């Protein structure tokens, strides 16, 4: 569950819990709203934990000159370099 979905569930749950005054027999709309708020909050926490784990800190170094890596030929131990 991503962050956007979690926030959507929380918003939908808040609407059901606080703004809807309808009743249904055998189904409590306010309780369903609170359940959606809780599920959305758990989803936000999980999303932030996963997002924080995937992002590794990047070390930024000032570079004066751009260097191009050079591939060198591997020389066997029994052959002298040229």
C-alpha positions, 0 to 999 in steps of 0.5 A: 500500500502506497502513501497516496492510497493510505491517505485516501483511506484515511480521508474516506474513513474520516468522511464515513466516521464524521460526516455520514449520519445514515444508518444501516441495519447490521452495519455501523458506518461510523465504525467502518470509518474508524477502521478505515482511518486506522488501516490508513494510518498503519499504511502511512507508517509502513509506507514511510518505513519502506520509503526511508529504508530504500533511500540510502544517504548519498555522499556528495563530493565536490569534483574539480575535474571530471575523470573518465575511468580507464579499463586496464588489461589484466596481465597474468603473473607469468607475463611481464607488463608491456 
